[in-house]
Amino acid sequence: LARRASAKGSDGGGMTRAKSVGSMSVSGSKTSSIEKGKNGMNHVDQPMIDDNSFKQRLLRGVTTILRSRLLMAIFTYNALYASTSVLLSFQRAELVANRSSSRSSAVSNTAFLAKINTASSVAVFALQASGLGAYIANCCGQRGALALMPIIRLCGVILLGWWHLMSDGRPPDLILFLVIDEFTKVINFAIAKPVRENLWRGLSAEARYEAKPIVDTLANRWGGGSAAFLVSFINRIMDLIGFGVVKENGERSILGFPPVLLLCMVISAWWTMVSADVGNIRRKIDAELKKQQ
């Protein structure tokens, strides 16, 4: 009897312990499920941040440009090129208007400008297809190729200014102006632009994929808008304080030069200095990359 009672007591204790262990596991699973539910609720309540949204990418691109001296120099280089192009377009429009009022019609003017653009396009294709543009870029080096276009534009603007001085303010010949302007564009597409694209080599992904579209787009808009604003501002200052000379036919001149050409000279000189700075910065980056290799 004592043995049976002890056996029953041991079985009852084992069952009690099993029940307690089972209750603990059930309570533990319930607690863990409740905690998971709470964590899930907290996770759902937290807003998700999209790092690839347009706003985030734009902010990262602008921040990357402002923190990099090379990107700021490239931005300034492109903006100054756009400024000189807009300033010379004002002079071109005036020369074409004078040609229209003298002896030609709108149809002949359109055909004439189309021939000029066709000739410049053929020249760009010939330089690129023959490899002559790449040969010139290799001979000049990276810094020389970057400085080639602003130097040519500066020399062309100085030549146009010299024409104004020698002809007592008479506008330059349209053929001469178009040759100078289109020659700069040919150098840009055939030589300078491939070298500018090579400036992004070895930079971070943020610089190449987020900052580069901003530089390519905003620099052109900034440069063109700034040039138009400066021309309007100078004309307003000349009217208010009597600075410069205003002829009876409405032509303006400062130190014997039209305001557009004088402003283009200053910006072209600044552009030349910026091109040298871009080349020096890129050379230092290339030297650091070689050391890391």
FIKOL-883047 format. One record per residue (C-alpha): residue in one letter; residue number from 1; x negated, y, z. Coordinates in Angstrom, 1 decimal, padded with zeros to 4 digits. Layout:
N
PT aa   i     px     py     pz
PT  A NUM      X      Y      Z
...
END
This chain:
293
PT aa   i     px     py     pz
PT  L   1  000.0  000.0  000.0
PT  A   2 -002.8  002.4  000.9
PT  R   3 -004.5  001.6 -002.4
PT  R   4 -001.3  002.3 -004.4
PT  A   5 -000.7  005.5 -002.5
PT  S   6 -004.3  006.7 -003.3
PT  A   7 -003.9  005.7 -006.9
PT  K   8 -000.6  007.7 -007.2
PT  G   9 -002.2  010.6 -005.4
PT  S  10 -005.2  010.5 -007.8
PT  D  11 -002.8  010.3 -010.8
PT  G  12 -000.7  013.1 -009.5
PT  G  13 -003.8  015.3 -008.9
PT  G  14 -005.0  014.6 -012.4
PT  M  15 -001.7  015.5 -013.9
PT  T  16 -001.6  018.7 -011.8
PT  R  17 -005.1  019.6 -013.0
PT  A  18 -004.1  018.9 -016.6
PT  K  19 -001.0  021.0 -016.2
PT  S  20 -003.1  023.9 -014.7
PT  V  21 -005.7  023.6 -017.5
PT  G  22 -002.9  023.6 -020.1
PT  S  23 -001.3  026.6 -018.6
PT  M  24 -004.6  028.4 -018.5
PT  S  25 -005.3  027.7 -022.2
PT  V  26 -001.7  028.7 -023.1
PT  S  27 -002.0  031.9 -021.1
PT  G  28 -005.5  032.5 -022.6
PT  S  29 -004.2  032.0 -026.2
PT  K  30 -001.3  034.4 -025.4
PT  T  31 -003.7  037.0 -024.0
PT  S  32 -006.0  036.7 -027.0
PT  S  33 -003.1  036.9 -029.4
PT  I  34 -001.8  040.0 -027.6
PT  E  35 -005.3  041.6 -027.7
PT  K  36 -005.5  040.8 -031.4
PT  G  37 -002.1  042.3 -032.0
PT  K  38 -003.2  045.5 -030.1
PT  N  39 -006.5  045.6 -032.1
PT  G  40 -004.5  045.2 -035.3
PT  M  41 -002.1  048.0 -034.3
PT  N  42 -005.1  050.3 -033.5
PT  H  43 -006.7  049.3 -036.8
PT  V  44 -003.6  050.2 -038.7
PT  D  45 -003.2  053.5 -036.9
PT  Q  46 -006.7  054.6 -038.0
PT  P  47 -006.6  056.4 -041.4
PT  M  48 -008.8  055.0 -044.1
PT  I  49 -011.4  057.4 -045.6
PT  D  50 -012.0  057.0 -049.3
PT  D  51 -015.7  057.8 -050.0
PT  N  52 -015.1  057.6 -053.8
PT  S  53 -012.4  060.2 -054.0
PT  F  54 -013.0  063.2 -056.3
PT  K  55 -013.3  065.6 -053.4
PT  Q  56 -015.8  063.5 -051.5
PT  R  57 -018.0  063.0 -054.6
PT  L  58 -017.8  066.7 -055.4
PT  L  59 -019.0  067.6 -051.9
PT  R  60 -021.8  065.1 -052.0
PT  G  61 -022.9  066.3 -055.4
PT  V  62 -023.0  070.0 -054.3
PT  T  63 -024.8  069.1 -051.1
PT  T  64 -027.4  067.1 -053.1
PT  I  65 -028.0  070.0 -055.4
PT  L  66 -028.4  072.5 -052.5
PT  R  67 -030.9  070.2 -050.7
PT  S  68 -033.1  069.6 -053.7
PT  R  69 -035.4  072.2 -055.1
PT  L  70 -035.7  070.3 -058.4
PT  L  71 -031.9  070.2 -058.9
PT  M  72 -031.6  073.9 -058.1
PT  A  73 -034.3  074.7 -060.6
PT  I  74 -032.6  072.6 -063.3
PT  F  75 -029.3  074.3 -062.5
PT  T  76 -031.0  077.8 -062.9
PT  Y  77 -032.7  076.7 -066.2
PT  N  78 -029.4  075.6 -067.8
PT  A  79 -027.6  078.7 -066.5
PT  L  80 -030.2  081.1 -067.9
PT  Y  81 -030.1  079.3 -071.3
PT  A  82 -026.3  079.7 -071.3
PT  S  83 -026.6  083.4 -070.4
PT  T  84 -029.0  084.1 -073.3
PT  S  85 -026.7  082.3 -075.7
PT  V  86 -023.7  084.3 -074.7
PT  L  87 -025.6  087.6 -074.9
PT  L  88 -026.8  086.8 -078.4
PT  S  89 -023.3  085.7 -079.4
PT  F  90 -022.2  089.3 -078.6
PT  Q  91 -024.8  090.6 -081.0
PT  R  92 -023.9  088.0 -083.6
PT  A  93 -020.2  089.1 -083.5
PT  E  94 -021.2  092.7 -084.0
PT  L  95 -023.4  091.9 -087.0
PT  V  96 -020.8  089.7 -088.6
PT  A  97 -018.2  092.5 -088.1
PT  N  98 -020.6  094.9 -089.8
PT  R  99 -021.0  092.5 -092.7
PT  S 100 -017.2  092.1 -093.0
PT  S 101 -016.6  095.8 -093.1
PT  S 102 -019.3  096.4 -095.8
PT  R 103 -019.0  094.0 -098.7
PT  S 104 -017.6  090.6 -097.8
PT  S 105 -014.3  088.9 -096.8
PT  A 106 -013.4  086.6 -094.0
PT  V 107 -013.6  083.6 -096.3
PT  S 108 -017.1  084.4 -097.4
PT  N 109 -018.2  085.0 -093.8
PT  T 110 -016.8  081.7 -092.8
PT  A 111 -018.6  079.9 -095.6
PT  F 112 -021.8  081.8 -094.8
PT  L 113 -021.8  080.7 -091.2
PT  A 114 -020.9  077.2 -092.1
PT  K 115 -024.0  077.0 -094.3
PT  I 116 -026.1  078.2 -091.5
PT  N 117 -024.7  075.7 -089.0
PT  T 118 -025.1  072.9 -091.6
PT  A 119 -028.7  073.8 -092.2
PT  S 120 -029.5  073.8 -088.4
PT  S 121 -027.7  070.4 -088.0
PT  V 122 -029.8  068.9 -090.8
PT  A 123 -033.0  070.3 -089.3
PT  V 124 -032.1  068.7 -085.9
PT  F 125 -031.4  065.4 -087.6
PT  A 126 -034.6  065.5 -089.6
PT  L 127 -036.7  066.2 -086.5
PT  Q 128 -035.0  063.4 -084.5
PT  A 129 -034.9  060.8 -087.2
PT  S 130 -038.5  061.4 -088.4
PT  G 131 -039.9  061.3 -084.8
PT  L 132 -041.4  064.7 -085.3
PT  G 133 -039.5  066.1 -082.3
PT  A 134 -040.8  063.4 -080.0
PT  Y 135 -044.3  064.0 -081.4
PT  I 136 -044.1  067.7 -080.6
PT  A 137 -042.8  067.0 -077.1
PT  N 138 -045.7  064.6 -076.4
PT  C 139 -048.2  067.1 -077.7
PT  C 140 -046.8  069.9 -075.6
PT  G 141 -046.3  067.8 -072.5
PT  Q 142 -043.3  068.0 -070.2
PT  R 143 -044.1  071.5 -068.9
PT  G 144 -044.9  072.8 -072.4
PT  A 145 -041.7  071.3 -073.9
PT  L 146 -039.6  072.9 -071.2
PT  A 147 -041.2  076.3 -071.7
PT  L 148 -041.1  076.1 -075.5
PT  M 149 -037.5  077.1 -075.9
PT  P 150 -037.5  080.1 -073.5
PT  I 151 -040.7  081.4 -075.0
PT  I 152 -039.3  081.1 -078.5
PT  R 153 -036.1  082.9 -077.4
PT  L 154 -038.1  085.6 -075.6
PT  C 155 -040.3  086.2 -078.7
PT  G 156 -037.1  086.4 -080.9
PT  V 157 -035.4  088.9 -078.7
PT  I 158 -038.6  091.0 -078.6
PT  L 159 -038.7  090.9 -082.4
PT  L 160 -035.0  092.1 -082.5
PT  G 161 -035.8  094.9 -080.0
PT  W 162 -038.8  096.0 -082.1
PT  W 163 -036.5  096.1 -085.2
PT  H 164 -034.2  098.5 -083.3
PT  L 165 -037.1  100.8 -082.4
PT  M 166 -038.6  100.8 -085.9
PT  S 167 -035.2  101.4 -087.6
PT  D 168 -034.0  104.1 -085.2
PT  G 169 -031.2  102.0 -083.7
PT  R 170 -030.1  100.4 -086.9
PT  P 171 -028.8  096.8 -086.2
PT  P 172 -031.1  094.0 -087.3
PT  D 173 -030.5  092.0 -090.5
PT  L 174 -028.0  089.2 -090.0
PT  I 175 -030.2  086.7 -091.8
PT  L 176 -033.1  087.5 -089.5
PT  F 177 -030.9  087.2 -086.4
PT  L 178 -029.4  083.9 -087.4
PT  V 179 -032.8  082.4 -088.2
PT  I 180 -034.1  083.3 -084.8
PT  D 181 -030.9  082.1 -083.0
PT  E 182 -030.5  078.9 -084.9
PT  F 183 -034.2  078.1 -084.6
PT  T 184 -033.9  078.2 -080.8
PT  K 185 -030.9  075.8 -081.0
PT  V 186 -032.9  073.4 -083.2
PT  I 187 -035.7  073.3 -080.6
PT  N 188 -033.1  072.7 -077.9
PT  F 189 -031.4  069.7 -079.4
PT  A 190 -034.5  068.1 -081.0
PT  I 191 -037.2  068.7 -078.3
PT  A 192 -036.0  070.4 -075.1
PT  K 193 -032.9  068.5 -074.3
PT  P 194 -034.5  065.0 -074.3
PT  V 195 -037.2  066.3 -072.0
PT  R 196 -034.5  067.8 -069.7
PT  E 197 -032.7  064.5 -069.5
PT  N 198 -036.0  062.9 -068.5
PT  L 199 -036.2  065.1 -065.4
PT  W 200 -033.6  062.9 -063.7
PT  R 201 -035.8  059.9 -063.9
PT  G 202 -036.6  058.3 -060.5
PT  L 203 -034.0  060.4 -058.6
PT  S 204 -031.4  059.0 -056.2
PT  A 205 -028.0  057.7 -057.3
PT  E 206 -026.3  060.7 -055.8
PT  A 207 -028.4  063.0 -057.9
PT  R 208 -027.9  061.1 -061.2
PT  Y 209 -024.3  060.2 -060.9
PT  E 210 -022.7  062.9 -058.7
PT  A 211 -024.9  066.0 -059.0
PT  K 212 -025.8  065.7 -062.7
PT  P 213 -022.2  066.3 -064.0
PT  I 214 -021.9  069.3 -061.8
PT  V 215 -025.2  070.7 -063.1
PT  D 216 -024.4  070.1 -066.7
PT  T 217 -020.9  071.6 -066.5
PT  L 218 -021.0  074.3 -063.8
PT  A 219 -024.4  075.7 -065.0
PT  N 220 -023.1  076.5 -068.5
PT  R 221 -019.9  078.1 -067.1
PT  W 222 -021.8  080.0 -064.5
PT  G 223 -024.4  081.3 -067.0
PT  G 224 -021.9  082.4 -069.6
PT  G 225 -019.6  084.1 -067.1
PT  S 226 -022.4  085.9 -065.4
PT  A 227 -023.7  087.2 -068.7
PT  A 228 -020.3  088.6 -069.7
PT  F 229 -019.9  090.1 -066.3
PT  L 230 -023.3  091.8 -066.4
PT  V 231 -022.5  093.4 -069.8
PT  S 232 -019.3  094.8 -068.6
PT  F 233 -020.9  096.0 -065.4
PT  I 234 -023.7  097.8 -067.2
PT  N 235 -021.2  099.5 -069.6
PT  R 236 -019.1  100.7 -066.6
PT  I 237 -022.2  102.0 -064.9
PT  M 238 -023.3  103.9 -068.0
PT  D 239 -019.8  105.5 -068.2
PT  L 240 -019.7  106.5 -064.5
PT  I 241 -023.2  107.9 -063.9
PT  G 242 -024.2  108.7 -067.5
PT  F 243 -027.1  106.3 -067.5
PT  G 244 -028.6  105.6 -071.0
PT  V 245 -027.5  107.1 -074.3
PT  V 246 -024.0  106.8 -075.9
PT  K 247 -023.9  107.8 -079.5
PT  E 248 -020.9  109.3 -081.3
PT  N 249 -020.0  106.0 -082.9
PT  G 250 -019.9  104.4 -079.5
PT  E 251 -023.2  102.5 -079.7
PT  R 252 -025.1  102.4 -076.3
PT  S 253 -028.8  102.2 -075.7
PT  I 254 -031.1  102.0 -072.7
PT  L 255 -034.8  102.9 -073.3
PT  G 256 -034.1  102.7 -077.0
PT  F 257 -032.7  099.1 -076.8
PT  P 258 -029.1  098.0 -076.9
PT  P 259 -028.0  096.8 -073.4
PT  V 260 -027.3  093.3 -074.6
PT  L 261 -030.8  092.9 -076.0
PT  L 262 -032.5  094.5 -073.0
PT  L 263 -030.6  092.2 -070.7
PT  C 264 -031.4  089.2 -072.8
PT  M 265 -035.2  090.1 -072.6
PT  V 266 -035.1  090.2 -068.9
PT  I 267 -033.2  086.9 -068.6
PT  S 268 -035.5  085.2 -071.2
PT  A 269 -038.6  086.3 -069.2
PT  W 270 -036.9  084.9 -066.0
PT  W 271 -036.0  081.7 -067.9
PT  T 272 -039.7  081.2 -068.9
PT  M 273 -040.8  081.5 -065.3
PT  V 274 -038.1  079.0 -064.2
PT  S 275 -039.2  076.5 -066.8
PT  A 276 -042.8  076.6 -065.4
PT  D 277 -041.4  076.0 -061.9
PT  V 278 -039.3  073.0 -063.1
PT  G 279 -042.4  071.5 -064.7
PT  N 280 -044.5  071.9 -061.6
PT  I 281 -041.9  070.4 -059.3
PT  R 282 -041.4  067.4 -061.6
PT  R 283 -045.2  066.9 -061.8
PT  K 284 -045.4  066.7 -058.0
PT  I 285 -042.5  064.2 -057.9
PT  D 286 -044.2  062.0 -060.6
PT  A 287 -047.4  062.1 -058.5
PT  E 288 -045.6  060.9 -055.4
PT  L 289 -043.9  058.1 -057.4
PT  K 290 -047.3  056.9 -058.6
PT  K 291 -048.6  056.8 -055.1
PT  Q 292 -045.7  054.7 -053.9
PT  Q 293 -046.3  052.2 -056.7
END
